[in-house]
């Protein structure tokens, strides 16, 4: 049984559960409007499923590993946007130090990326998995955009406010985030593959 991955994913489940309880108290059903919260909830569910398969000593399905990739990329995007765009405008403390912000914007992303690259590398992902994070992100963006256009939702991010922002701003941000998702996805898959190759070489050397 792989103890380290189980510990890390169990820690992720615990942290994400703490964050979820807080977010339900603060936002109620409105919490699902946030890309950040959705990404963290998905990570909690994915980590819970991974713990189950590891405890059962079963190989992690490629679909579950692909969802883990979605989490790793989406949470990295939340970290980067919070750190580089939102925090400079609205304050570092709010996005990284207050309440459960350290979980949603830092600990969740870091642990998600580390567990994706360095654990469960036996599972081979299909080549199409590289597009999954971008697809999930665009799906969220299109739904949020339509709700903003219908005035059923306000934001929650400035580039989704189609009645306040120029069309060029909306298109530019969609393009930037889509390219960022694809680049991060390709990079994480490459890192994971290199890690898996290194592990195989080490095992071959030990066997020899």
C-alpha positions as a Python dict, from the first residue, in 0.01 Angstrom:
ca = {
    (1, 'X'): (0, 0, 0),
    (2, 'X'): (131, 346, -94),
    (3, 'X'): (125, 534, 233),
    (4, 'X'): (251, 876, 117),
    (5, 'X'): (-10, 927, -158),
    (6, 'X'): (-283, 813, 80),
    (7, 'X'): (-165, 1060, 345),
    (8, 'X'): (-138, 1349, 97),
    (9, 'X'): (-477, 1286, -61),
    (10, 'X'): (-639, 1238, 280),
    (11, 'X'): (-490, 1571, 384),
    (12, 'X'): (-632, 1727, 69),
    (13, 'X'): (-977, 1588, 143),
    (14, 'X'): (-962, 1724, 499),
    (15, 'X'): (-843, 2070, 393),
    (16, 'X'): (-1093, 2096, 109),
    (17, 'X'): (-1375, 1985, 341),
    (18, 'X'): (-1282, 2258, 589),
    (19, 'X'): (-1284, 2512, 307),
    (20, 'X'): (-1616, 2382, 173),
    (21, 'X'): (-1790, 2408, 511),
    (22, 'X'): (-1671, 2768, 541),
    (23, 'X'): (-1774, 2855, 185),
    (24, 'X'): (-2121, 2706, 233),
    (25, 'X'): (-2166, 2924, 542),
    (26, 'X'): (-2055, 3237, 358),
    (27, 'X'): (-2198, 3190, 8),
    (28, 'X'): (-2470, 2927, 46),
    (29, 'X'): (-2578, 2783, -289),
    (30, 'X'): (-2404, 3078, -455),
    (31, 'X'): (-2067, 2916, -396),
    (32, 'X'): (-2092, 2732, -729),
    (33, 'X'): (-2053, 3058, -921),
    (34, 'X'): (-1684, 3064, -827),
    (35, 'X'): (-1429, 2886, -1047),
    (36, 'X'): (-1195, 2862, -750),
    (37, 'X'): (-1446, 2692, -522),
    (38, 'X'): (-1564, 2454, -795),
    (39, 'X'): (-1204, 2352, -862),
    (40, 'X'): (-1141, 2288, -493),
    (41, 'X'): (-1462, 2087, -454),
    (42, 'X'): (-1364, 1873, -753),
    (43, 'X'): (-1021, 1816, -599),
    (44, 'X'): (-1183, 1699, -275),
    (45, 'X'): (-1398, 1447, -464),
    (46, 'X'): (-1107, 1329, -682),
    (47, 'X'): (-875, 1286, -383),
    (48, 'X'): (-1145, 1095, -197),
    (49, 'X'): (-1182, 855, -491),
    (50, 'X'): (-806, 816, -523),
    (51, 'X'): (-777, 726, -154),
    (52, 'X'): (-1046, 462, -207),
    (53, 'X'): (-861, 301, -500),
    (54, 'X'): (-528, 311, -316),
    (55, 'X'): (-677, 149, -8),
    (56, 'X'): (-828, -120, -231),
    (57, 'X'): (-483, -163, -391),
    (58, 'X'): (-635, -100, -732),
    (59, 'X'): (-489, 94, -1023),
    (60, 'X'): (-633, 443, -1052),
    (61, 'X'): (-859, 465, -1362),
    (62, 'X'): (-744, 693, -1643),
    (63, 'X'): (-1065, 897, -1616),
    (64, 'X'): (-994, 970, -1250),
    (65, 'X'): (-633, 1061, -1329),
    (66, 'X'): (-760, 1292, -1606),
    (67, 'X'): (-989, 1463, -1356),
    (68, 'X'): (-689, 1502, -1127),
    (69, 'X'): (-511, 1679, -1414),
    (70, 'X'): (-814, 1909, -1450),
    (71, 'X'): (-789, 1989, -1078),
    (72, 'X'): (-415, 2053, -1086),
    (73, 'X'): (-439, 2290, -1382),
    (74, 'X'): (-754, 2471, -1271),
    (75, 'X'): (-620, 2522, -920),
    (76, 'X'): (-293, 2654, -1062),
    (77, 'X'): (-491, 2901, -1270),
    (78, 'X'): (-679, 3015, -958),
    (79, 'X'): (-349, 3066, -778),
    (80, 'X'): (-195, 3262, -1067),
    (81, 'X'): (-497, 3487, -1121),
    (82, 'X'): (-530, 3549, -747),
    (83, 'X'): (-159, 3627, -710),
    (84, 'X'): (-101, 3826, -1028),
    (85, 'X'): (-437, 3991, -1102),
    (86, 'X'): (-680, 3999, -810),
    (87, 'X'): (-452, 4036, -506),
    (88, 'X'): (-272, 4345, -644),
    (89, 'X'): (-612, 4509, -695),
    (90, 'X'): (-797, 4401, -382),
    (91, 'X'): (-530, 4304, -132),
    (92, 'X'): (-294, 4012, -73),
    (93, 'X'): (-435, 3938, 273),
    (94, 'X'): (-786, 3873, 142),
    (95, 'X'): (-675, 3624, -124),
    (96, 'X'): (-404, 3441, 67),
    (97, 'X'): (-436, 3493, 442),
    (98, 'X'): (-800, 3541, 539),
    (99, 'X'): (-1033, 3258, 648),
    (100, 'X'): (-986, 2956, 413),
    (101, 'X'): (-806, 3154, 140),
    (102, 'X'): (-476, 2975, 217),
    (103, 'X'): (-648, 2645, 130),
    (104, 'X'): (-836, 2760, -179),
    (105, 'X'): (-557, 2967, -331),
    (106, 'X'): (-233, 2805, -214),
    (107, 'X'): (-237, 2475, -24),
    (108, 'X'): (-496, 2316, -253),
    (109, 'X'): (-310, 2408, -573),
    (110, 'X'): (33, 2304, -440),
    (111, 'X'): (-82, 1966, -308),
    (112, 'X'): (-287, 1898, -620),
    (113, 'X'): (9, 1956, -852),
    (114, 'X'): (254, 1762, -636),
    (115, 'X'): (27, 1459, -604),
    (116, 'X'): (-52, 1459, -976),
    (117, 'X'): (312, 1471, -1087),
    (118, 'X'): (476, 1256, -820),
    (119, 'X'): (215, 992, -731),
    (120, 'X'): (-7, 743, -918),
    (121, 'X'): (225, 765, -1220),
    (122, 'X'): (145, 405, -1317),
    (123, 'X'): (-182, 524, -1470),
    (124, 'X'): (-137, 619, -1835),
    (125, 'X'): (-351, 909, -1950),
    (126, 'X'): (-489, 932, -2305),
    (127, 'X'): (-331, 1199, -2527),
    (128, 'X'): (-664, 1381, -2539),
    (129, 'X'): (-638, 1444, -2163),
    (130, 'X'): (-419, 1748, -2235),
    (131, 'X'): (-732, 1933, -2352),
    (132, 'X'): (-948, 1840, -2052),
    (133, 'X'): (-855, 2133, -1823),
    (134, 'X'): (-906, 2385, -2103),
    (135, 'X'): (-1241, 2226, -2190),
    (136, 'X'): (-1359, 2233, -1827),
    (137, 'X'): (-1249, 2595, -1788),
    (138, 'X'): (-1418, 2710, -2109),
    (139, 'X'): (-1736, 2528, -2009),
    (140, 'X'): (-1743, 2720, -1681),
    (141, 'X'): (-1661, 3044, -1862),
    (142, 'X'): (-1932, 3007, -2127),
    (143, 'X'): (-2201, 2922, -1869),
    (144, 'X'): (-2097, 3214, -1645),
    (145, 'X'): (-2087, 3446, -1947),
    (146, 'X'): (-2437, 3349, -2056),
    (147, 'X'): (-2569, 3398, -1702),
    (148, 'X'): (-2404, 3740, -1692),
    (149, 'X'): (-2554, 3829, -2029),
    (150, 'X'): (-2898, 3729, -1897),
    (151, 'X'): (-2830, 3934, -1581),
    (152, 'X'): (-2877, 3624, -1368),
    (153, 'X'): (-2519, 3646, -1238),
    (154, 'X'): (-2283, 3932, -1163),
    (155, 'X'): (-1928, 3828, -1237),
    (156, 'X'): (-1790, 3694, -1013),
    (157, 'X'): (-1479, 3793, -1213),
    (158, 'X'): (-1454, 4128, -1391),
    (159, 'X'): (-1392, 3980, -1737),
    (160, 'X'): (-1726, 3796, -1720),
    (161, 'X'): (-1927, 4116, -1677),
    (162, 'X'): (-2028, 4152, -2041),
    (163, 'X'): (-2245, 4458, -1969),
    (164, 'X'): (-1955, 4646, -1810),
    (165, 'X'): (-1646, 4526, -1999),
    (166, 'X'): (-1564, 4567, -2371),
    (167, 'X'): (-1607, 4256, -2584),
    (168, 'X'): (-1234, 4267, -2662),
    (169, 'X'): (-1154, 4239, -2289),
    (170, 'X'): (-1378, 3934, -2252),
    (171, 'X'): (-1231, 3763, -2560),
    (172, 'X'): (-874, 3847, -2457),
    (173, 'X'): (-915, 3699, -2109),
    (174, 'X'): (-1084, 3388, -2242),
    (175, 'X'): (-795, 3340, -2485),
    (176, 'X'): (-529, 3400, -2219),
    (177, 'X'): (-684, 3155, -1973),
    (178, 'X'): (-747, 2891, -2243),
    (179, 'X'): (-384, 2905, -2361),
    (180, 'X'): (-262, 2905, -2000),
    (181, 'X'): (-468, 2592, -1924),
    (182, 'X'): (-333, 2413, -2231),
    (183, 'X'): (28, 2510, -2155),
    (184, 'X'): (4, 2405, -1789),
    (185, 'X'): (-167, 2079, -1883),
    (186, 'X'): (106, 1990, -2134),
    (187, 'X'): (377, 2084, -1884),
    (188, 'X'): (228, 1879, -1599),
    (189, 'X'): (182, 1578, -1826),
    (190, 'X'): (544, 1608, -1940),
    (191, 'X'): (664, 1630, -1577),
    (192, 'X'): (452, 1330, -1484),
    (193, 'X'): (590, 1130, -1776),
    (194, 'X'): (948, 1216, -1682),
    (195, 'X'): (876, 1116, -1323),
    (196, 'X'): (725, 785, -1437),
    (197, 'X'): (1025, 715, -1664),
    (198, 'X'): (1265, 787, -1380),
    (199, 'X'): (1075, 556, -1147),
    (200, 'X'): (1080, 275, -1406),
    (201, 'X'): (1457, 314, -1457),
    (202, 'X'): (1512, 303, -1082),
    (203, 'X'): (1305, -14, -1048),
    (204, 'X'): (1488, -173, -1344),
    (205, 'X'): (1822, -90, -1186),
    (206, 'X'): (1719, -238, -854),
    (207, 'X'): (1594, -552, -1028),
    (208, 'X'): (1923, -588, -1213),
}
